[in-house]
C-alpha cells in the first residue's frame, strides 16, 4: 500500500471516537494473537497508534539521560489512554457478557443459537451514537467511577442491556416501526443486521438464561433419562420456550455435554419417538438442526487441519465426528430424502472425501523416503530430511487412527487397503535397507543409515516398539559386521 493510502486510512481512523479507536486496537491485537490477517492487523494498528498517541495530553519531555520506554509502556503510563482503553475494552465486554456463550468467530451463515462476535462493535457504537445514548453515558460514567465488580457498574450495565434490547426490538422486532431499512443501514452490514434480533432477545432474557445456567450441572457425561428429566425441567421457563429463545437454551445445555450430539435426545424424548417427522413437529426439533450444523462445522475444521498438516489432535476430532454421525444414524429414524437425511449424508461425504485424499497419499510419501537408490545416484553427504520423516510418521499414525472410525465415516475400504499396503511395503523395505548396510559404497552409507532410521520410525508406528527394536538391533549388527569385514580386509 502506498503512502497516500496510509494517510487516507489514518485520516479515517482519526475521525472515530476515542472509545472506538481503543476498541479497534484491542480487536486487531486479538486478531494478531489468533494469527488472523496479521499483515492487515499490523498495518492498521500502526496507523491507530499514530492517531491515538498525539491525542493524549502533552507530557513534560523526559531528561535526555532517561531511556525511552517502549510504546506499550508509554501507553500504559498515560491515564487518559488507559481510561479510554478500559471504557472501550471492558465496557463492551461487560455489556455483552450475557452473549459470550453464544458468540462465534465465524462470519458466514450461523446455526440457531449463535451470534457473530464481529457484530458487537457495530452495536456498541450505535448504542452510544443513537440507540441508547443516555444509558450509554450512564454506563461509561459508572465504569469510570467504580471498579468492574461494583454494584453501580452492574446496575448501569443491566439498564443499558435492557435499553439496548428495547431499541433493537423497535428495529427488528415483530412490532418494528419507522423507516427500518434506513435505520438498520446506519448500524452495520447485513451480517450485523441478522444478529440484531438474537442480541436483543438474549439481553432481554438474561435472567432466565442465568437461571438455566445455574441449574445445569458442570458436565453431563451421558444424557440419560434422569439427566433429560432435570434438563427439561430447567428449560421449562416460559421465556425460554419460545421458538426464538429455545436454541439459546439448548446451546447452553449442549456446552455441558461431554458428547454434544446427545442434545438430540431431548428432542426424541419430547416427541416420544425417534421418527424424524414427529421430532421435527416439536419445538425441540431445532436440537437436531443444531447438532447437524455443529457436526458440519467440525467436518470443516477437520478438512482445514488436514490441509495445514495438523495431525496431532485429529484423533479427538475423528472420534467426535464418528460418535456424532453414529448417534444421529442410530437414535433417529432419518429418511434419505429428507433435509436432515441429506445433510447427514453430505457431512459423511465431506468427511470421507477429506480423509480419503490424504490417506491415499501416504504410501507414496513413504516410498519416496525408503526406496532403494543406486550408489552412483546418491551424492556425498546426502541424508533423509528428519522433519519429513516425522511428518510421514504422523500420517501413518493418522491412517491407523482412521481405522478405528472407518465404518461410520465411509472410509472403510481405502483405510484397510492403505494400512495393509503400508505394513507390507515398510516391512520389506526395512529388511532390504538393513541388508544394504552390509555392503555398498562407503560414500552412500550415511544416506542408507538415515533411510534405515526412517524405516525403523515407521515400523514403530505400524508394528509397535518390540518390532522396531528388533530391526534396530539388526541394523546395528549389519553395521558392525560391515566394519569388521573392512578391518579384516
N, C-alpha and C positions, 0 to 999 in steps of 0.2 A: 504494500500500500504506500502511495506517495505522501509527501509532506502535506500537501493540500488536503488530502483525505483525513490525515491525523488532525489537522486543525479544525476541520468540519466536525469531526467526532468530539473533540474537546469542547467546541462551542456548544454542541447539543447537550453534552453532559453537564456543562456549566449552567444550563438553564433549569436543570432539575432541582427540586428542593433538597436541602442538605440531608434530610432523612432518607430520601430515595437514593441519593448518591452513596450513602453509607451502606444501605441495604444491598445495592448493586455490587459494591465492593465485596461484601460478605458472600453473596451468592457466587460471584466469579472465583473467589478464593476456594469455595467448596468445590466448584467445578474442576479447578486445578487439582485439588486433593483426590477427586474421583478419577482424574485422568481424562476428563471430557473437554474437547475443544480447547486444549491447552494453549495453542498459539493465539487463538482469538481472545481467550480469557486474559492471557498475559498482556496482550496489546491494550485491551480495554482498561485493565487495572492500572497500567502505566499512565494512561491519559486521565483516569479518575483521580489518581494521586496528585497529578499536576494541578487538577482543578480544585481538589479538596484542601490541599495544604496552604495555598495562598489565602483561602477564606478564613483561616484561623487567625486569631489576634496576633499581631506582631509582637514578638518577644525580644527582650534585650539580647544582642548578639553575645555568644559565649566568648570568654577570653581566648586569645589566639592559641594559648598553650593547651586548651581543653580539646581532647579528641572529639571529632564529630561522631555523634551517635548514629547507629543505623536507622533507616527510615521508620521501621516498626517501633523502635524505642522512642523516636521523636513524636510519633503519632500518639502512642500511649500516654506520653507525658503531657499532652495538651488537653486540658479539661474539656474544652468545647468539642473537640473531635471525639473524646471518649464519651461525652454525653450524647452526641449525635449517634454514635455507634450503638450505645446502649438503648436509646429510644428506637432507632430504626431496626436494630437486630433483635433485641429482646422483646420489643413491643409487638411486632408481628408474630413472633414465636409464642408469646404469652397469649395474644388474642386468639390465634388459630390452634392453640393446643388441643382443643377437642377434636380437631380434624386429623391429628397426627396418625392415629391407627389406620386411616383410610387413604393416606397420601401415597402417590406413586410417582416415580421419576419418568414414567412413560409419557410421551407426547402424542401418541396415537390414540386409537379408539380404546375405550375403557369398558370393563365389565361393570355390572351393577355393584354399588358399594365402594366405588373408588373415586378419588378426586386427584387431579393433576397438581403436583406441588408447584409447578411453574405458574399456575393461575393465581396464587396467593398474593404475589407482589402487585399485580394489577388491581386486585380487590382492595388491598391495603391503601394504595394510592388513591383509589376512587373514594374510599370512605373519608379520607382526610380532605379531599377536594370538594365533593358534593354529596356523597352518600349519607354520612352522619358526622358532619364537621364538628358539631358541638360536643358530642360524646367522644369523638376522636381527640379533641383538645383536652377534655377532662382526663382521658386515659393517659395521654402523654404527660400531663401535669402530675398525675398520681405516680407515674413511673419515675419522673424526675425527683419527686419529693420523698418517696419511700423506697424501701427495699423490695425486691421482687416477690418476697413472701409476705408482704404486709397485707393486712385486711383491706386497706383502702385500694390497693392496686387490684386485688381480686374483685372487689365490688365494681370498680371502674371498668375492669375487663368484661365482667358479666353484662354490665349495662351497654357497653359498646357491642358485645356479641348480639344482644337482643335487638339493638338498634340496627346493626348490620343485617340481621335476618329479616327484620321488618322492611328495610329499604330494598333489599334484594327481592323479597316476595312481591313488592309493588311492581317490580320489573318483569319477573319471570313466573310469579305465582298464578294460580287459576283465575284470580281477580285482578290481574295486572291492568293498569290504566295508562293513558297518555301515549305519546309517540315512542313506543317501545324500541323500535329499530334504531332511532336516532340516539336514544339514551343508552342502549346497550352498546352501540358502536363507540361510545365515549369511555367504556370500561376496558375493552380489550378485544382480542382476536376471537374468531368463532369458537376455538377450543376453550377459551376462558368463559365465554357465554354459556357453553354446555355445562360448565362446573358451577354456575351461579346458584341454580336451584339446590343441588346437593349440599353446597356450602351453607346456604340459608337453612335447610332442614336440619343439618347436624348441629349448627349453632343454636337453633330454636329448641332442639330436643336434647340439649347437652345433659340435663339432669337425668333423663331417662336412660341415656347411654351410660352415664357414670354409674347409675344404679345397677344396670346389667353387668357392667364390668366388675363391680364389686361382688356380685353374686356368683360369678363364674369361678371355678377352681383354677389354680395356676396352670395346670396342664392336664389334659384329658387324654390318657394313653389309648383308651379304646372307648368309642361311643356306643356303649351297650344300653340295654333297656333302662337301667336305673339312671344312668347319666342323661339319656334322652329325656326322661321324665323331669329331671331337675332343670335341664337347659330349657325345655319347653315352658316350664313354669316360670323361669326367669325372664323369658321373652314375652310372656303373656301380659304385656303392658299395652293399653290401647294406642298410645302414641308410637309404639314400635311395630304395631301390627299393620300399619298402612303399607300399600304397595311401594311407596317411595322410601320408607324408613326400614322396612324389613331387611333389604340387602345389607344395610349397615349393621344391623343387629347380628345377622348371620356372619358377617365379616369378622365381628368381634369374637364370636364363638369359634370360627374357623382358625383364628390365630392361636387359640388354646389347644387345638387338636394336634396330637403327635402325628396323625395321618389326616391331613386336611381334606382329602377326598371323602372322608366319612361324614361330612356335612350333609351328604345326600340322604343319610339315614333319618334325619329329621323330616325330610320330605316324604319318604316312604312310610314313616310312622304316622304322619298326619293323614296321608292318603289311605292308610291301612291296606296298601297294595304296592307291588313292585311294577305294575303296569304303567308305562310312561304316560299314557293318556290320562289316567286317573291322577298320577303325580302332577302332571302339568296343569291339571284343572284346579289345584290348590294354590294358595298364595306362596306356599313353601316350595313350589316347583322352581322358583328362582335359585334355590340352592344347587340344583343340578346345573343350571346355566353358569353359576359361579365356579363350581368345581371343574366343568369343562373348560372354561376360559383360563383358569389357573393352570390346568394341565397343558393347554396350548401355549401359554406363555413360558412354562417350564421347558417345553419342547424347543421353543425358540432360543432359550438360554443354552440348552444342550447343543444346538446347532452352532451357536456363536462360540461356545467354548471349544468345540471341535475345530472350527475354522482357525481359532487362535492357537491351537495346540495345547490347550489347558486340560490335561487329563487327570490331574491329581484328585479332584473331587467328583469326577464323573460317576464313580460307583454309587455315591449317595443320590445323585440326580437320577440315575437309571433306576435305582430301587424305588424312589418316589414315583417316577413315571410308571414303572411296572405295576406297583401296588395300586396306583390310581386307575390305570386302564383296566386291570383285572377287577377291581372293586366295582367300577361302573358296569362292566360287562356281566358280572355275576349277580349284583344286587339290584340291577334294573333290567326290566324286560324292554330293551330298546329295539325298535324296528329299523331296519337298514335304510328305509326310505324316509324316515322322519328327520327333522332338523337336528335333534340330539344325536341320532344314529349316524347321520352324515358327518357331524362334527367330530364324533369319536373316531370314525373311520379315517377322517382326514388327519387327525392327530397321530394315529398309529402309522399312517403312511409317511407323515413328515418325519417321525422318529426313525422309521425304518430306512428311509432314503438317506438321512443324515448319517446313520450308523453304517449302512451298507457300503457307501462310497469310501468311508475311512477304513473299514475292515478289509475291503478288497485291496487296499494299497499296502497293507502291512507285509505280506510275503515278499513283494518286490523290493521293499526297502531293506528287509533282512538279507535278501540275496545279494544286493549291491555291496553290502558290508562283508559278507562271508565268502563270496565267490572266489574260487582259486584263480590266480593270475600267474602267468609265466614269469620266471625270474627276470627275464630281459625287459618285461613291461613294468617292473617295479623300480621307480627311481630311488636313488640313495636318500636315506633319511625319511622316507615316506612312512606314514602311520595312519591308523584309523582315527577319525575325529571322535573324541570321547563324548562330546555333547550329543553327537548324532547317535552314538550307541545308546545313551541314556534315553534319548527320545524314542528310538525304536523299541527299547525295552519297555518303556511306558505304554507304547502302542500294543505290544504283545500282551501286557497285563490288562490293557483295555479290552482286547479281544476275549481274554479269559473271563473278565467280569461280565461281558455281554452274554457269555454262555448261560449265566445264571438267570437271565431275564429274556432269553431269546424268543420263547414261545409267545408270550403276550405282546412283545414288541415287533413281531413279524420278521424276525431276522434269524430264525432257527437254522435254515439251510446254509446261508452264507457263513454264519458263525461256526457251525460244525465243520464245514468244508475247510475254511481258512485255518482253524485251530489244528485240525488234523494235518494239513499241509505243512504248517509251521513246525509241528513236532517232528514229522518225518524228515523235512529238509534240514532243520537245525541239528538233529541227531547225526545224520550222515555227514553234514558239513563239518561238524566239530571233530568227528573221528578223522576225517580226511586232513583237516588242518593240523591236528596233533601229529599225525604221521609226517606231514610236510616239515615239521620241526627237526626231524631226524636227518634230513639231507637238504640239499639246495644251496644256493649262493649265499655266502655269509652277508653280502650286502642287503639281501632281501629278508634276512632273519628278523630284524626288528619289526618289519611290517607284518610278517607271519605271526609274531608274538602278539601284536596288537589285535590281529584278527582272532586269534585263539582266546584272548581275554574277552573280546566282544561275544564270541560264541559261548563261553562259559557264563557270561552275564545273561544271555538269552536262555541257556539251559536252567539257570536258577529260577527264572520265571516260569518256564514250561514244565520242568520236571522236578523242581524242588532242590533244596540245599544239598541233600546227600548225593544226588547225581552230579551236581555242579562241582562238588568237592572231589568226586571220583575223577572227573575229566581234568580238573586242575592238577591232581597228582599225576595223571597220565601225561599231561603237558610238561610237568616238571621232570618226570623221568625221561621223556623224549629229549629234552634239552640237555640233561645231564649225560645221557648216553651219547649224544652228538659231540659234546665237549670231550668226553673220554676217548671217543674214536679219533678225534682231531689230535689229541695229545699223543695217542699211541702211534699215529701216522708220523 
